[in-house]
């Protein structure tokens, strides 16, 4: 289901995120410390164009972000730290240009190996 950034950063979303990430534990502890907000398309007319995916670590979040942009064609991604109450920190935002250099190196290596 797609959401707007306004909703994803709301108190209601923080409460839902907290419940989802603590899974009803007696002594709750958030198990996923980051979320990745995926902009599914660049249509600014549609505010509900974002998905939220949980990540265990910053490395996991970055790997998910890279995969969504380079393989699945996401317009952009934002990685946010999750607070102990389910609230979100300020995002680091990435798009294709952040991964372009690596993609060019992969193509160069492929051409070298296959020529």
Backbone as numpy.savetxt, mean C-alpha at the origin, in Angstrom:
# Nx Ny Nz CAx CAy CAz Cx Cy Cz
-13.03 -4.17 -2.20 -13.88 -2.99 -2.20 -12.99 -1.76 -2.20
-13.33 -0.78 -3.00 -12.56 0.46 -3.09 -13.11 1.51 -2.12
-12.20 2.36 -1.64 -12.56 3.40 -0.67 -11.95 4.72 -1.10
-12.40 5.79 -0.45 -11.77 7.10 -0.65 -10.67 7.27 0.40
-9.72 8.14 0.11 -8.66 8.43 1.09 -9.28 9.05 2.34
-10.30 9.88 2.13 -10.98 10.51 3.26 -11.51 9.45 4.23
-12.12 8.39 3.69 -12.64 7.34 4.57 -11.49 6.54 5.18
-10.48 6.19 4.38 -9.37 5.38 4.89 -8.62 6.06 6.04
-8.64 7.39 6.09 -7.95 8.12 7.15 -8.91 8.57 8.26
-10.15 8.12 8.21 -11.15 8.52 9.20 -11.05 7.71 10.49
-11.69 8.21 11.52 -11.77 7.49 12.79 -12.51 6.17 12.66
-13.54 6.16 11.83 -14.30 4.93 11.60 -13.40 3.85 10.98
-12.57 4.25 10.02 -11.65 3.29 9.39 -10.60 2.83 10.39
-10.13 3.74 11.25 -9.13 3.36 12.26 -9.70 2.32 13.22
-10.94 2.48 13.62 -11.60 1.50 14.50 -11.74 0.16 13.79
-12.18 0.18 12.55 -12.33 -1.06 11.77 -10.98 -1.74 11.56
-9.94 -0.94 11.29 -8.58 -1.47 11.09 -8.07 -2.11 12.38
-8.30 -1.43 13.50 -7.87 -1.95 14.81 -8.52 -3.31 15.07
-9.83 -3.39 14.84 -10.54 -4.66 15.05 -10.01 -5.75 14.12
-9.76 -5.40 12.87 -9.27 -6.37 11.90 -7.87 -6.86 12.27
-7.00 -5.96 12.68 -5.61 -6.31 12.93 -5.36 -6.95 14.29
-6.26 -6.73 15.25 -6.09 -7.36 16.56 -6.86 -8.65 16.68
-7.80 -8.88 15.79 -8.53 -10.15 15.68 -9.15 -10.61 17.01
-9.68 -9.68 17.80 -10.40 -10.01 19.02 -9.55 -10.61 20.12
-8.26 -10.34 20.15 -7.37 -10.88 21.18 -7.68 -10.26 22.55
-7.41 -11.03 23.62 -7.62 -10.52 24.97 -6.70 -9.35 25.26
-5.42 -9.49 24.91 -4.45 -8.41 25.05 -4.01 -8.02 23.64
-4.82 -7.18 23.00 -4.60 -6.91 21.58 -3.26 -6.25 21.28
-2.69 -6.72 20.21 -1.45 -6.15 19.70 -1.57 -6.17 18.18
-1.36 -5.04 17.56 -1.49 -4.98 16.11 -0.39 -5.82 15.47
-0.81 -6.76 14.62 0.14 -7.69 14.02 0.73 -7.17 12.71
0.02 -6.33 12.02 0.52 -5.74 10.78 0.81 -4.27 11.06
2.07 -3.89 10.95 2.47 -2.56 11.37 2.34 -1.50 10.29
2.07 -1.93 9.05 1.96 -1.00 7.93 0.75 -1.36 7.07
0.24 -0.37 6.35 -0.74 -0.63 5.31 -0.24 0.03 4.03
-0.66 -0.54 2.91 -0.37 0.04 1.60 -1.71 0.46 1.01
-1.82 1.73 0.67 -3.01 2.23 -0.01 -2.71 2.25 -1.50
-3.49 1.52 -2.25 -3.26 1.33 -3.68 -4.28 2.17 -4.45
-3.78 3.08 -5.27 -4.66 3.86 -6.15 -4.87 3.04 -7.41
-6.06 2.50 -7.54 -6.35 1.56 -8.62 -6.39 2.21 -9.99
-6.78 3.47 -10.05 -6.78 4.20 -11.32 -6.63 5.68 -11.03
-6.30 6.45 -12.05 -6.04 7.87 -11.87 -7.25 8.75 -12.10
-8.45 8.17 -12.10 -9.67 8.94 -12.34 -10.03 9.75 -11.10
-9.65 11.01 -11.09 -9.90 11.87 -9.92 -11.37 12.15 -9.70
-12.21 11.87 -10.70 -13.65 12.03 -10.56 -14.23 10.98 -9.61
-13.50 9.87 -9.45 -13.96 8.78 -8.59 -13.12 8.76 -7.31
-13.63 9.32 -6.21 -12.84 9.35 -4.98 -12.64 7.96 -4.37
-13.52 7.01 -4.69 -13.41 5.66 -4.12 -12.62 4.76 -5.07
-11.32 5.05 -5.17 -10.46 4.31 -6.09 -9.24 3.71 -5.38
-9.32 3.55 -4.07 -8.20 3.05 -3.29 -8.53 1.73 -2.59
-7.54 0.86 -2.50 -7.61 -0.38 -1.72 -6.62 -0.27 -0.58
-6.88 -0.98 0.50 -5.94 -1.03 1.62 -5.48 -2.47 1.80
-4.16 -2.67 1.86 -3.57 -3.99 2.03 -2.65 -3.94 3.24
-2.72 -4.95 4.11 -1.90 -5.02 5.31 -0.50 -5.54 5.00
0.50 -5.04 5.73 1.88 -5.50 5.57 2.51 -5.71 6.95
3.31 -6.77 7.07 3.94 -7.12 8.34 5.11 -6.20 8.71
5.79 -5.66 7.72 6.99 -4.85 7.96 7.12 -3.82 6.84
8.07 -2.92 6.98 8.29 -1.92 5.94 8.79 -2.59 4.66
9.59 -3.64 4.81 10.09 -4.37 3.63 8.93 -5.03 2.88
8.03 -5.63 3.64 6.85 -6.27 3.04 5.98 -5.21 2.36
5.78 -4.07 3.01 4.97 -2.99 2.44 5.58 -2.49 1.13
6.90 -2.33 1.11 7.56 -1.84 -0.09 7.46 -2.86 -1.22
7.60 -4.15 -0.89 7.47 -5.21 -1.91 6.05 -5.21 -2.49
5.04 -5.08 -1.63 3.66 -5.02 -2.11 3.44 -3.79 -3.00
3.97 -2.66 -2.57 3.82 -1.41 -3.32 4.43 -1.56 -4.71
5.65 -2.08 -4.75 6.35 -2.26 -6.02 5.57 -3.20 -6.94
5.07 -4.30 -6.41 4.32 -5.27 -7.20 3.05 -4.65 -7.78
2.33 -3.89 -6.96 1.10 -3.28 -7.43 1.35 -2.27 -8.55
2.43 -1.51 -8.45 2.72 -0.50 -9.47 3.29 -1.14 -10.73
4.28 -2.01 -10.59 5.00 -2.51 -11.77 4.30 -3.68 -12.45
3.55 -4.48 -11.72 2.91 -5.66 -12.32 1.42 -5.46 -12.55
0.74 -4.90 -11.56 -0.72 -4.78 -11.64 -1.19 -3.43 -12.19
-0.27 -2.51 -12.46 -0.62 -1.26 -13.10 -1.31 -0.23 -12.23
-1.08 -0.28 -10.92 -1.66 0.75 -10.04 -1.09 2.12 -10.41
-1.89 3.15 -10.27 -1.45 4.51 -10.56 -0.40 4.97 -9.56
-0.65 4.73 -8.29 0.29 5.08 -7.24 -0.02 4.23 -6.00
0.90 4.27 -5.05 0.70 3.58 -3.78 1.22 4.47 -2.66
0.61 4.34 -1.49 1.06 5.05 -0.31 1.30 4.05 0.80
2.46 4.12 1.44 2.77 3.24 2.57 2.62 4.07 3.84
1.82 3.55 4.77 1.57 4.26 6.03 1.82 3.35 7.23
2.41 3.90 8.26 2.59 3.20 9.54 1.26 3.19 10.26
0.93 2.07 10.88 -0.31 1.93 11.64 -0.02 2.17 13.12
-0.77 3.09 13.73 -0.61 3.37 15.15 -1.26 2.28 16.00
-0.99 2.29 17.30 -1.51 1.26 18.20 -3.04 1.29 18.32
-3.66 2.38 17.87 -5.12 2.48 17.90 -5.75 2.30 16.52
-4.92 1.94 15.53 -5.42 1.76 14.17 -5.32 3.01 13.32
-4.89 4.12 13.91 -4.73 5.35 13.13 -3.51 5.22 12.22
-3.40 6.16 11.27 -2.34 6.07 10.27 -1.38 7.24 10.34
-0.13 6.95 10.01 0.89 7.99 9.91 0.85 8.64 8.54
1.78 9.56 8.32 1.89 10.27 7.04 2.43 9.28 5.99
1.86 9.31 4.77 2.27 8.32 3.77 3.57 8.67 3.05
4.29 7.63 2.64 5.33 7.74 1.62 4.64 7.29 0.34
4.64 8.12 -0.68 3.89 7.84 -1.91 4.86 7.51 -3.05
4.52 6.46 -3.79 5.35 5.98 -4.90 4.49 5.81 -6.15
5.11 5.98 -7.31 4.47 5.66 -8.58 5.50 5.00 -9.49
5.14 4.82 -10.77 6.01 4.09 -11.70 7.42 4.68 -11.75
7.56 6.00 -11.68 8.88 6.63 -11.81 9.84 6.20 -10.70
9.30 5.79 -9.57 10.16 5.35 -8.47 10.78 3.98 -8.73
10.21 3.22 -9.65 10.69 1.87 -9.94 11.25 1.74 -11.35
11.22 2.82 -12.13 11.60 2.77 -13.54 13.06 2.37 -13.73
13.96 2.89 -12.94 15.39 2.57 -13.07 15.65 1.09 -12.95
15.03 0.46 -11.98 15.20 -0.98 -11.78 14.62 -1.76 -12.96
13.49 -1.32 -13.48 12.88 -2.00 -14.62 13.78 -1.91 -15.85
14.40 -0.76 -16.06 15.32 -0.59 -17.19 16.51 -1.53 -17.05
17.04 -1.68 -15.84 18.17 -2.59 -15.62 17.80 -4.04 -15.89
16.59 -4.42 -15.55 16.12 -5.79 -15.82 16.06 -6.03 -17.32
15.53 -5.07 -18.07 15.45 -5.20 -19.53 16.84 -5.28 -20.13
17.77 -4.44 -19.66 19.14 -4.46 -20.17 19.79 -5.82 -19.91
19.60 -6.35 -18.73 20.18 -7.65 -18.38 19.57 -8.76 -19.23
18.27 -8.69 -19.47 17.61 -9.69 -20.32 18.17 -9.65 -21.73
18.32 -8.42 -22.26 18.86 -8.28 -23.62 20.29 -8.81 -23.70
21.07 -8.55 -22.68 22.46 -9.02 -22.65 22.49 -10.54 -22.63
21.63 -11.15 -21.84 21.60 -12.61 -21.72 21.03 -13.30 -22.95
20.21 -12.58 -23.73 19.53 -13.19 -24.86 20.00 -12.67 -26.23
21.17 -12.08 -26.26 21.66 -11.59 -27.56 22.79 -12.42 -28.09
